[in-house]
């Protein structure tokens, strides 16, 4: 019932406020994907998105509270608000911080990833930038999208690591590493931007928006799979060894054929700083 751009904006800010754990996130994931237990009754995951009637019924159902996912922070109430807003039964957005001009209620949650994890992913994004160079054919949608994806991923991670002082889309000024909520305020515009760039067939720009969105979903803990892997492959590209264990860190060099993850492609330990800069 909600336009995709508005839905993405509210979802991003909700993850920035409350993170990707708890009943509120269950409400989003259950309603949009059907791949998790329902947020109020904790019924088993159906495996497909529920329809509007099922969402309304879940919002009105008695809550199951005899489960480790209890009502921490009043999240059952907030999960109901998310479900009602998604089907258009409620006009008020299900957020603590309503928007510009309203008092700020929360500074959001802590990052679920350690700074070292984010910094490591930034080095992987540098590999992706090296892999997906500017396309020779501007009409090649796949090549352009991958180039933009790597660029957007690197931009958002550079800000998340505190190496730049402003958001890549809005220029939101921050001191040091931005909070997850501050990051959500910057990337909430990415969905609308991606749709506009796709319609205009500006493939690099569209890929940049999508790379930022996927990077934020990883930063927030919504996605377990990062937007690029240690070999510089974007998730747009199939990498059969993406989740294979890598043992190159202990050797401080890429072991190639002696590492299950790097038998076909070298990881970041296979390149020095001059290689990546070049």
C-alpha positions in Angstrom: 0.0 0.0 0.0 3.0 2.3 0.3 5.1 3.7 -2.6 8.4 2.0 -2.9 10.4 5.2 -2.3 8.5 6.1 0.8 8.6 2.5 2.1 12.5 2.4 1.7 12.8 5.8 3.4 10.9 4.7 6.5 12.5 1.2 6.6 16.0 2.8 6.5 15.2 5.2 9.3 13.5 2.5 11.3 16.7 0.3 11.1 18.7 3.4 12.1 16.6 3.9 15.2 16.1 0.3 16.4 18.5 -1.8 14.5 17.9 -5.2 12.8 17.0 -7.2 16.0 13.7 -7.4 17.7 10.0 -7.4 17.0 10.0 -4.2 14.9 12.5 -5.7 12.4 10.5 -8.9 12.4 7.5 -6.9 11.3 9.4 -5.4 8.4 11.0 -8.7 7.3 7.9 -10.8 7.7 5.6 -8.4 5.8 8.1 -7.8 3.0 9.7 -11.2 2.6 7.8 -13.8 4.7 11.2 -15.4 5.6 11.0 -15.0 9.4 8.4 -15.7 12.2 5.5 -13.2 12.3 6.2 -10.3 14.7 3.2 -10.5 17.0 2.2 -14.2 17.3 5.6 -15.5 16.4 4.1 -18.0 14.0 6.5 -19.9 11.7 7.8 -18.2 8.6 5.5 -18.9 5.7 8.3 -18.5 3.1 6.4 -15.9 1.0 5.1 -12.4 1.8 1.7 -12.3 3.4 -1.2 -10.5 1.8 -2.9 -7.4 3.2 -5.6 -9.3 5.1 -2.9 -11.5 6.8 -0.9 -8.4 7.8 -4.0 -6.8 9.3 -4.9 -10.0 11.2 -1.4 -10.2 12.6 -1.5 -6.6 13.7 -4.7 -7.2 15.7 -3.7 -10.6 17.1 -2.8 -11.2 20.8 1.0 -11.2 21.3 3.0 -14.3 22.2 5.3 -13.2 25.0 6.5 -16.6 26.4 9.5 -16.6 24.0 13.1 -15.2 24.2 12.0 -12.5 21.8 10.0 -10.8 24.5 8.5 -7.3 24.4 11.8 -5.5 24.9 11.3 -1.7 24.7 7.6 -2.0 23.8 8.4 -3.5 20.4 5.2 -5.4 20.1 3.4 -2.1 20.0 5.9 -0.7 17.5 5.6 -3.9 15.4 1.8 -3.4 15.2 2.4 0.2 14.1 4.7 -0.9 11.3 2.1 -3.5 10.1 -0.8 -1.0 10.2 1.2 1.6 8.3 2.3 -0.9 5.6 -1.3 -1.7 4.7 -2.5 1.9 4.9 -4.5 1.5 8.1 -2.5 4.2 9.9 -1.1 7.5 8.4 1.5 8.2 11.1 4.9 6.8 10.1 6.1 4.1 12.6 9.2 6.1 13.7 10.4 7.6 17.0 11.9 10.6 15.2 9.1 11.9 13.1 11.2 14.1 10.9 12.6 17.7 10.4 11.1 20.2 12.8 10.2 17.5 15.4 12.1 16.9 18.6 14.6 14.1 18.4 13.7 11.1 20.6 16.6 8.8 20.0 20.1 8.8 18.6 19.6 5.3 17.2 21.3 2.0 18.1 24.9 1.0 18.1 26.5 -0.4 15.0 26.2 -4.2 15.0 29.7 -4.5 13.3 33.0 -3.7 14.9 34.9 -0.8 13.3 37.6 -3.3 12.2 34.9 -5.2 10.2 33.7 -2.0 8.5 37.3 -1.1 7.7 38.0 -4.5 6.2 34.9 -4.2 4.0 36.2 -0.8 2.8 39.3 -2.6 1.6 37.2 -5.1 -0.2 35.3 -2.2 -1.8 38.6 -0.9 -3.1 39.1 -4.2 -4.8 35.7 -3.9 -6.3 36.5 -0.4 -7.7 39.6 -1.9 -9.2 37.6 -4.8 -10.7 34.6 -2.7 -12.1 36.2 0.1 -14.0 34.3 2.7 -16.0 32.5 1.0 -18.9 33.7 1.5 -22.4 30.1 1.3 -23.6 27.8 3.6 -21.7 24.8 1.7 -22.9 26.1 -1.5 -21.3 23.7 -1.7 -18.3 25.3 -4.6 -16.5 28.8 -3.2 -16.7 27.7 0.3 -15.8 25.6 -0.9 -12.9 28.5 -2.9 -11.4 30.9 0.1 -11.7 28.4 2.4 -9.9 27.7 -0.3 -7.3 31.4 -0.5 -6.4 31.6 3.3 -6.3 28.6 3.7 -4.1 29.7 1.0 -1.7 33.1 2.6 -1.3 31.7 6.0 -0.8 29.3 5.0 2.0 31.9 2.8 3.7 34.5 5.7 3.6 32.0 7.8 5.5 31.1 5.0 7.9 34.8 4.6 8.7 35.0 8.4 9.5 37.4 9.1 6.6 35.1 11.8 5.2 33.1 14.3 7.2 29.9 14.2 5.3 27.3 11.9 3.8 27.8 11.1 0.1 24.3 11.9 -0.9 23.2 14.7 1.4 26.4 16.1 2.7 25.2 15.6 6.2 28.1 16.8 8.4 29.4 14.4 11.1 32.3 14.3 13.5 34.2 11.0 13.2 32.1 7.9 12.4 28.4 8.6 11.7 25.9 6.9 13.8 23.7 4.3 12.2 20.8 6.7 12.4 22.8 9.5 10.7 23.7 7.0 8.0 20.0 6.1 7.5 19.2 9.8 7.0 21.6 10.0 4.2 20.7 6.8 2.3 17.0 7.1 2.7 17.0 9.1 -0.6 18.8 6.3 -2.5 15.6 4.4 -3.5 14.0 7.4 -5.1 17.3 8.2 -6.8 17.8 4.6 -8.0 14.3 4.6 -9.6 14.9 7.9 -11.3 18.3 6.9 -12.7 16.9 3.5 -13.9 14.1 5.3 -15.8 16.7 7.6 -17.4 18.9 4.6 -18.2 21.8 6.2 -16.3 23.3 2.8 -15.3 26.3 3.9 -13.3 24.3 6.4 -11.2 21.6 3.8 -10.6 24.2 1.2 -9.5 25.7 3.7 -7.2 22.4 4.2 -5.4 21.8 0.5 -5.2 25.3 -0.1 -3.9 24.7 2.4 -1.1 21.4 0.8 -0.2 22.9 -2.7 0.0 25.8 -1.4 2.0 23.5 0.2 4.5 21.5 -2.9 4.9 24.7 -4.7 5.8 25.8 -2.0 8.2 22.4 -2.1 9.9 22.5 -5.9 10.3 19.5 -6.6 8.0 21.7 -8.4 5.4 24.3 -10.9 6.5 26.0 -10.9 3.1 28.1 -7.8 2.5 27.7 -5.9 -0.8 31.2 -7.0 -2.0 33.4 -9.9 -1.1 37.1 -10.2 -0.3 37.9 -10.8 -4.0 36.2 -7.6 -5.1 33.1 -9.3 -6.5 29.8 -7.4 -6.0 26.8 -9.4 -5.0 25.6 -8.7 -8.6 28.2 -11.3 -9.7 28.1 -15.0 -8.8 31.2 -15.9 -6.8 31.2 -19.7 -6.1 33.7 -19.2 -3.3 32.2 -16.1 -1.7 31.4 -17.8 1.6 34.3 -20.2 1.7 36.7 -19.8 4.7 39.7 -17.6 3.9 43.0 -18.4 5.7 45.2 -15.7 4.1 45.1 -13.3 7.1 47.3 -15.5 9.2 49.9 -15.5 6.4 49.5 -11.8 5.6 49.5 -12.7 1.9 47.1 -14.4 -0.5 47.7 -18.1 -0.5 45.9 -18.6 -3.8 45.7 -22.4 -4.5 46.4 -23.2 -0.8 43.2 -21.3 0.3 39.7 -22.6 -0.4 38.4 -19.1 -0.9 41.1 -17.8 -3.2 41.8 -20.7 -5.6 40.3 -18.8 -8.5 40.6 -15.1 -7.5 43.1 -13.4 -5.2 41.7 -11.7 -2.1 42.8 -8.3 -0.7 46.0 -9.9 0.7 47.1 -10.5 -2.9 47.5 -6.8 -3.6 49.6 -4.1 -2.0 48.7 -0.5 -1.6 50.3 0.5 -4.9 48.3 -2.1 -6.8 45.0 -0.8 -5.4 45.9 2.8 -5.9 46.8 2.1 -9.5 
